[in-house]
């Protein structure tokens, strides 16, 4: 099928390349010329496993192209809208200007029967408003949220847990849902659930899923706070409650909490939208989820202060990790980088390392010192802080190796990803999050 993808950020670039990889002919459109040039030359503008490969093979096959020229979308049967919906500068609500601009610029190139599929995460009610804009063109709007995880984006796009498609009622909606079934034919044919619903439900599914995941993480982080007050071990607690299949162990990793381009902004936008709808009390707990999450960053900083005997001033601190999670170079709202910034603000001599995220981190916070090699960060460190659980720090860094590099013997495990016994027996003061 001929498809267009408007917006070539994390979501759009992966979607375009993934759709080409399953056999469609795809044009990706973005206003950013640099991004389009880079994609057209087969260079992924961000780190995402497998993206480079499917991008190159899509370009080589002739089925994938990128352009800044919106008229190139003409003739596509489905137009995916995957532009960003960042947090508004002065508040918590989502900034919809890019979605509105994308749809408005698309209008002149739509033909009756085309399907416009919104993928951006939007406040509930947005699709109904955009559908009115589209009505005169004869195109049908559907809302088809994306659940991809960074680091697994290609796999999640090609082979997701489920498809959700919000459609208008009646035959027009049914026909549009069938068009999307055709787009995702390979996954649908093997039985991936394909849920057809109304616009509001589809929009809400996305924010509800992210709100649930954020709540799960903050729940276990709240338990970590209680564990800290009682001497209990939150990781054993998580293992134990996680055996209950109704609870499940995934997303019960206590530590410095969630960050990234989605969970933080999405729960804030959801709370802001609920307030507009007169339902503030229904999601009031999300403010608590956010507050618990932010407290854990402060807790990690406090552990470094405690470990260094009351002050980090003038002390050299190796911060291992800058990305908001491993397998990503994304530093948007990264708890890891936030911990580094806070330590720097307290006068520590902070050295940050990360296998993928240094360019993004140094562009955002040039005041920190960055080194590419982990061991260069560790050399001479009075304290070591693990804030992103890359394998390089979690599995491939033995206490005896670090003994030969660091000056101090204090390690703060901001992701509860190290073996406390191994570090302690090598002479280290190990401080975890919610662990005795
Ligand atoms: C999330 C959703 O998972 C995805 O479905 C949605 O489409 C976009 O938002 P992503 O932002 O890529 O995906 O990251 P995710 O893997 O969900 O992790 C989010 C944050 O939570 C990371 O900072 C991670 O370190 C943290 N986290 C995750 C924890 O602190 N503990 C956990 O147990 C799991």
Boltz pocket constraint, residues with backbone or C-beta under 6 A from the ligand:
constraints:
  - pocket:
      binder: B
      contacts: [[A, 146], [A, 147], [A, 148], [A, 149], [A, 150], [A, 151], [A, 210], [A, 213], [A, 217], [A, 249], [A, 250], [A, 251], [A, 252], [A, 253], [A, 254], [A, 255], [A, 256], [A, 257], [A, 258], [A, 259], [A, 260], [A, 261], [A, 262], [A, 263], [A, 324], [A, 325]]
      max_distance: 6.0
